Amino acid sequence: MMDVTTRTQGTMMIASVNAARIDAAAAVQFRDVMQAATADAPSRVVLDLAQVTFLDSSGLGAVIGTMKRIAPDRRLELAALNPAVAKVFRLTCLDTIFVIHESADAALASEVPDGRAHAC
């Protein structure tokens, strides 16, 4: 089972993925776990990917699905992307869609972001 732990602080929930991979084998479990975890989430949900070292197209689809499912009332942000995972978001131009923080702590310290990183 996909292990995701959550903590809420004010208007932000941090959802930490405690797995090295979000791939085809784990994407459905990730989607189901995130759906349950975000059911009553506050307005900002930060997906902490610090432990994730591999993300394939199925995993990417599950992350996007989570973003779409919680919108428009809540916003999904990302934190602590390892270089290989960050590259997937960069190559697909999804780094322009998601607000990406250096770490979960940086996300907690940030204000509600207004814009996107850059144009693809």
Beta strands, then each sheet from edge to edge (+ up, - down):
strand 1: 4-9
strand 2: 12-17
strand 3: 21-22
strand 4: 44-48
strand 5: 54-55
strand 6: 75-79
strand 7: 100-101
sheet 1: 1+ 2- 4- 6- 7-
sheet 2: 3+ 5+
end
